[in-house]
Amino acid sequence: MPIGIDGGGGGGAAAGAPSSPSLVITNTAVTPQSIPNNAFTPVQFDTENLDTDAMFDTGASNTDITIPSRGLWLFSFAVQWTHNDTGERYVSLYDAGSQRGSDASDGNELSAFNLEKLWTCVIPINASVVVNVRAFQNSGGGLSFVNNVVGPRLCVSQISTIPAFTALP
């Protein structure tokens, strides 16, 4: 299903283009990424679906994005884990190496199916900060994502600016 973007309003944005910095990246690799047991691991992406401000560079890093401007940012991450009833699954957002948000699930929440996760957060971030999504699981061995329409997919949008004199957490 195509992503709809309202390109209205100002700033010289071309018709159909986002009016604020936006990014959508996915992982379409034939071999899904395996997350090792008991380790927060950066999630890998290989495809830019939308990148208005050169936030993601697959040549430099397939895990990191660089925030182009100071503001309030919306992050939405979707992933589907392969089926495994053991342990927990975490998805966390890191900026400048520090954990900023997290979501957790039991492996047996959907015992007959693969576990799907959709995680969203809004956080203030300064310009030029490097951000990545990290996954954690403790099933007792490596556990892979399922690469499909669910994800892995990361969507990022700046939803407002923050004046320079305002302190950020």
C-alpha positions in Angstrom: 0.0 0.0 0.0 1.5 3.4 -0.9 2.3 6.0 1.7 0.2 9.1 1.4 2.0 12.4 2.0 0.4 15.8 2.2 2.9 18.1 0.5 0.8 21.3 1.1 2.0 24.3 2.8 5.0 26.5 2.4 8.7 26.2 2.5 8.9 25.8 -1.3 8.1 22.0 -1.0 7.3 20.4 -4.3 3.8 19.0 -4.8 3.5 15.7 -3.1 6.7 16.2 -1.0 6.7 16.3 2.8 6.8 19.8 4.2 9.1 18.7 7.1 12.0 16.3 7.1 10.8 12.7 6.7 12.3 9.3 6.3 11.0 5.8 5.6 13.6 2.9 5.5 13.0 -0.9 5.4 15.0 -4.1 5.2 14.2 -6.1 2.2 17.1 -8.5 2.3 16.5 -12.1 1.3 18.2 -13.3 4.5 16.5 -11.7 7.6 18.7 -10.2 10.3 19.3 -12.5 13.3 19.3 -10.8 16.7 21.7 -12.6 19.1 20.6 -13.8 22.6 20.9 -11.2 25.4 22.4 -8.3 23.4 20.9 -5.0 22.3 21.7 -5.1 18.5 21.3 -2.2 16.0 18.6 -3.1 13.4 19.9 -3.1 9.8 18.1 -1.4 6.9 18.9 -1.6 3.2 16.3 0.4 1.4 15.3 4.1 1.4 11.7 4.4 0.5 11.7 8.2 1.3 14.4 10.4 2.6 13.9 14.2 2.2 17.0 15.4 4.1 19.7 12.8 3.5 19.2 11.3 7.0 20.2 7.7 6.0 23.2 6.7 4.0 23.5 3.0 3.3 27.1 3.5 2.2 28.1 4.9 5.6 26.0 2.8 8.0 23.0 0.5 7.5 21.9 1.1 11.1 22.2 4.8 11.8 20.3 7.9 10.8 21.4 11.5 11.4 18.7 14.0 12.6 19.0 17.1 10.4 17.4 19.7 12.6 16.5 20.4 16.2 12.9 19.6 17.0 10.2 17.2 18.2 10.5 13.9 16.2 8.0 11.1 15.7 9.5 7.6 15.3 7.5 4.6 14.3 9.1 1.1 14.0 7.5 -2.1 12.9 9.0 -5.6 13.0 7.8 -9.2 13.0 9.9 -11.8 14.9 10.0 -15.4 13.9 7.9 -17.7 16.1 9.5 -18.6 19.5 7.6 -18.9 22.8 10.6 -18.4 25.0 11.8 -15.1 26.5 11.1 -11.4 25.9 11.5 -9.1 22.9 12.5 -5.4 23.2 12.7 -2.6 20.7 14.5 0.5 21.8 15.4 3.9 20.2 18.9 5.2 20.9 20.3 8.7 20.3 23.9 9.5 20.8 24.4 6.0 22.3 21.7 6.5 25.0 18.4 4.7 25.2 15.5 7.1 24.8 12.5 4.8 24.5 11.6 1.1 24.7 8.8 -1.4 24.2 8.8 -4.9 25.5 6.8 -8.1 24.8 6.6 -11.7 26.1 7.7 -14.2 23.5 4.5 -16.2 24.2 2.0 -13.3 23.7 1.1 -14.9 20.3 2.2 -18.4 20.9 0.8 -19.8 17.6 2.0 -17.0 15.4 5.0 -14.8 14.7 5.2 -11.9 17.1 4.5 -8.5 15.4 5.6 -5.3 17.0 4.6 -1.7 16.2 6.3 0.8 18.4 5.9 4.6 18.3 7.4 7.5 20.3 7.8 11.2 20.1 11.0 12.7 21.5 12.9 16.0 21.3 16.3 15.7 19.6 19.1 18.2 18.7 20.4 18.6 15.1 23.2 16.2 13.9 22.5 13.6 16.6 22.9 10.0 15.3 19.9 7.7 16.1 19.3 4.0 15.7 16.8 1.3 16.6 18.1 -1.6 18.6 16.4 -5.0 19.2 16.9 -7.3 22.1 15.6 -10.9 22.8 16.4 -13.6 25.3 15.0 -16.7 23.7 18.2 -18.7 24.4 19.6 -18.4 20.9 19.6 -16.2 17.9 16.2 -15.1 16.7 15.5 -13.6 13.3 13.1 -11.0 12.0 10.7 -11.8 9.2 11.3 -9.5 6.2 7.8 -8.7 4.9 5.3 -5.9 4.5 5.4 -5.5 8.3 9.0 -4.7 8.5 11.6 -4.1 9.6 10.4 -0.6 8.8 11.3 2.7 10.4 9.4 5.9 9.7 10.7 9.2 11.1 9.1 12.7 10.8 9.8 16.0 12.4 6.5 17.2 13.8 7.7 20.6 15.2 10.8 22.7 15.7 12.1 23.7 19.2 13.6 27.1 19.8 17.4 27.1 20.5 16.9 28.6 24.0 14.7 25.6 25.1 16.7 22.9 27.0 16.2 19.3 25.8 16.3 16.3 28.0 
